[in-house]
Amino acid sequence: MEEPDYTPSKIELAKALREVKAIASPEQYAQVCNILASSPEGDVGKAIEGLTEEDEFALLCFLMGTATQLAPIEQRLAVSGGHAAPDFLVRFQPGYSSKHITAEHHIGFQCFVEVKATVKDKLSFGGNQLRKLRAFADAFGFPLLLAVRFRRFNNSALWVIVEDRDRDKQSLSVTIDDWIKGIRPVLWNEHGYLLIPGAYFQATYGGEATGKQLYHRRYGEQIEFQIVTPKKRFTLHGDEASISGGIFESYALEEVEIKQHGALTYVLYKPHITILSVADLIYGMNRLSRGENGNFTFDAARTIRKLADRQSHGLTTREFVEFIADRLCHIGVLGRMGYGDPEEGFTKWLATGGKDPSCQS
């Protein structure tokens, strides 16, 4: 008896290609694409992009340090047609930094997370898919969260996380403005770093490349980085210059003046962005490395594979970013600030399982 032909669905094909991409070279990946699909474009390509967003979300949860467990849920056909499994089962255990409360005062928040992405400023989600996700979450008794990646802001970690609390709504609408009103600032224990008004930067490039400092494709290796505020000028060299330059690159620096003096190039930068979240800085620092073609070498899927195999990941961690940013606060270049009303945020934190230390004996 001949076996029936089996044509994989686009999501099954996308998942297979995603796994190959995480371990193969670009050439090997292209060969596999030629075998399994004519090209990773169209519907399959969009599905792969969606899986890439899932990898990014999982990695950011790891880097933010508030997710104690995060398990992807296999997207196979459900036994019950009335249910659909979300992308992740997650347990968060955040502290509340605005009141200097550590994570040990939180009992943990277990939830399902469905990941979505959009190139627009608003995502609407509902219909049969939302009903099935709700049925699945309700069957286990866990809250359902929607994590939305706004792709128009690829240079920052613009994720919005909202909880699906009102089941009378037939659909959910998520906008960029919801990132503060939503639950992300609580679950990621977020705060921001405000750049002091009037600050600008000057980088000096040139000399022989050592491979140890930041490298500019046009100007060469950075040998000095200056931070200029209305009150003081700070001149940095070596690792301090590279790390500080990396931090401030996330503030969307624009070249406003370029001077050449012999083998040296002096570039004056002014920031387009004045405030960034911790997640933005972590995301930006981990995307500094570029290949010879100028493209980012950071790959969330490959990094997750390394983490799963307990390999060295070489990631810039939250602890490191906060250590550097807090030092810059100390010298008056940055200011640390919270998001939204602190008391309202504290109420949300308590609702997810936080315990007020002042009320505990």
N, C-alpha and C positions, 0 to 999 in steps of 0.2 A: 504494500500500500504506500502510495506516495504521501510524503508529509506535506501538509498544507503550507503555502507560502505565508511568511510572516513579515509584515512591514511595520517597523517600529514607529511609534508616534514621534512627533517633533520634540516633545519634552524628553522622551527616552533617548533619542538621538543626541539632543543637546547635552544631556547629562553625561553620555558616553564620551562625547567630544571634549567636554569640560575636564573630565578626568584625564584624558590623554594630554590635553594642553598643559595640565599641571605638572606633568613629569617628562614631557617630550621637548625636543628642540623645535624651533619654528619650522625647520625643514621636515622633520618627522611628523609634526602635526599636519602640515599641508598634505603629506602623502596619505595620512589616514583620512583626511577630509575628502580626498579624491576617491577613496574606496567607499566610504560610508555615505557621502553626500557629494553632489556635484560641486558645491562650495558652501562654506559656512555663512550663507547670506539668506535673505528672505526670512521666512517664519522661523527656521532653525537658528539663523543668526540672531534674531530678536530673542529667542528662548535662551541662547547662550548668554546674551547680554543680561537677561534677567537673573540667570544663575550667578553671573559675575557680581551683580548687586548683592545677592545673598552672601557671597564670600566676603564682600567688603563689610557688610553689616556684622557678620560673625567676627571678623577680625577686629573691627572697631570696638565691639563689646569686650573682646579679650584685652585690647589695649587700654580701654577705659578702666579696667580693673574692678568693675562692679558686677559682672556676670560670673557667678561661681560655677555654674554648669550651663552648657549650651549644646543641645543635640539636634542635628538636622533630622527631619522626619522624611522617610522615603515616600516619594510622590507616586506610588503605584496605585492601581485601581483599588478602591475600597470594596470590602465585602458587602457593606451596606451602601446602596446607591444614594442614600439620603445624607451621607457624610462626605466631607472632603478634608484631608489633613492639611493643616497650615505648614509653613516652612520649618519652623523651629519650636522646640520646647526649651524654655529658658528659665533659669532661676537667678534673679537679681538680689543682691544684698548690698545696697548702697549706704554710705554714711550721708551726713548732711553738713557739708563744709561751711555753709553760711552761719551755722551755729556751732561749728567745730565739734560735731558729733561723729564718732567713728562708726564703721560698719558693724561692730560688735553689738550695737544697740538696735539692730534691725534683725527680724526673725526670718527674712527672706520672702521674696515675691515670686511665685511660680506662675508662669503664663505661657500661652501660645503666641507666636509672632508670625504674621504673614507679611512678606516683603513685597513691595511694589516699587515701581519707578516711573517717572514721567519727565518729559522734556518741557512740559508746560508749568505754569505757576499754581495749578490746581489739579488734583486727581479726584475723580469720582469713581466710587466702587460700590457695586450692589448686585442685585439680581440673584440668580440661582447660585452663583459661586459664593456670595456672602452668606446666603441661607445655609449652605452646606458646611461652611467653616464654623458658623455659629452653632450648628447642631453638633459638630465634632467637639468644640470647646465645652459646650454645655454638658455633653455626655461624660466628660472627665471632671467637670466642675472648676475649670480654670478660666481666668479672664482671657479674652482675645484682644491682642494688640495688632495694630497696623503700622508697619515701619515703611515710610515712603522716602525714596531717594529722588531729589530734584536734580536731574542731570544737567540742567542749564548752568549749575554752579559746580562744575567738575573740579575746580581748584580748591574747594573747601568741602568740609564734611557736612553738607546740608542735608541731614536726615531729620524727618519729623516722625515722632512716635506718639500715636494716640491710642486710647483705649476705647473699644466698642462697648459703651455702657448702656446706651439707649436702644434697646431691641425693638422699639416701636418704629424706629427709622428704617425705611426700606433700602436706604443707601447711605454711604458715608462720603463726605467731601472733606478733603484735606488740602490746606493751602500752606504756603511758606510761612505765613504769620502764625500758624498753629504750633510752630516748633517750641515757642516759649509757653504757650497756653496748654500744650500737650504734656505728656508724661516724661519726655526725654530728659529735661533738666534734672528731674528727680532720680530716674533710674540710672543715669550716667553720672549723677552727682556733679553737675556742671557748674563751672564759673568761667568768667571771661577775663581777658587781659586787654586793657585799654591803653593805647599808645598816647603818650603825653602830647597835647596839641603843639604844633610847631616843630616837632622832631623830624629830622631828615638824616640821611646816611651818605657816607662817601667810602667807596671801595677803591683800593689800589691794586692793579693787576700787572703782571709781567714777571720777568726773570725765568729761570729754568724750572720746568715742571717737575715736581717731586711726587705727585700723586697723593700727597698727604693733606692738601687743602682744597677748598672749593675751586672748581674749574669753570671758567666761562668760555664758551665756544669761540667767541670772537676776540676776547681780551687776554685769555690765558689764565694762569693760576692766580688766585687772590693772595696777596701778601700782607695786606693791612685792611682793617675795617674800622671806620670811625662812626660813632653814634653822636649826633649833634642835637642838643636840646637848647631851649632858650637860655638855660643857665650854665651849661657845661658841655665840653667836648670830651668824649671817651675814645681813646685810641687803643685798638686791640690787635694782637698778632697771634700767629700760630693757631692752636686749637680753639682758643677763645674767639678769634676772629671768624673761624669757620662755623662754629656753633651759633654764635650770635647772628652771623650773616644768614645762616639757615633758618633761624627763628624768624627773622624779619622778612625773609623772602615770602613768607606766607601772607604778609600784609600787602601783597600785590604792588611791589616796588616798580616805579616807573623811572626810566632814565631821563633826566632833565638837562644834564650837562655832561659833556665828555671832553676831556683834555688829554693831549698826548705830550709827554716829555721824555724824549729819548726812547728807551725800551719800556717805559712805564705808561700805563693808561689810568687816568683818574676819572671815576664815574660818580656823578652825584645822583642820588636816588631820593624820590619822595613817595610816600605811601598813598595808595588809593583807598585802603581799608584802615580804619582806626581801632576797631575792636574785633577780636577773634575769640572763639571758645577754646577750651582745652582740646576738644576733639579736633577742631580746625588745625591747631598747631601740631598735634600728633600726626594727623593726616598729611599735613604739609611737609613735616620733617622726614617722614618715611617715603615721600615722593621726590626727594631731592636728586637721587641718582638717575642719570640718563645714559642711554647707550650712545654708540657712535652716530646713529641716525638722528639723535636728539630726542627720541621717544623715552618716556619713563620706563625704567626697568622694574619698578615695583609691580608685583603681581600677587594679588590677594590669594588666589587659588594655590599657587606654588608655596606661598608662605604658610597657609593652613596645612598643606601637606607636610611641610617641615615640622610644624608644631605637633601634628598627629604622630609623626615618627620620632618625636623628641630630639630633633636636630636643632643645631644652633640657628636662630632665625635672624639675628642681626637687626632687630627692630628697635626703633627709638621708642622708649617706654614712657608712660605717663609720669612716672616718678622722675625721670630725667628731664622731661619737658618742664614740669612744675618747678624742679630745682633751679633750672636756668632762668625761667620766667620770673620766679620769686626773687632771684638775685637782681634781675633787671628792675623789679619793683623797688628793691631796697636802695638802688642808686638813683631812683627817680625817673626812669625811662618808661616803665609800664606801671599801670595801676590795676590791682586785682578787684574784680567786681562780680556781683551775682546777677542772675537773670530773674526778672519779674519781682513780685512782692515777696520778701523773705518769709513772712508769716503764712501767706497763701501756699508757698512752696513747702513750708514745714507741715502744713495740714495735709498736703498731698503725700508727703513722705510718711507721715503717721498712718495714712490710709493704706499704704502699701506694706505695712508691717513694721514701721519704725516705732521705737519706744523712747519716750522723753526721759532722759537720764535724771532730770530734776524731779520726776514723779516716782522714781524707783528707789526703794530703800536699800 
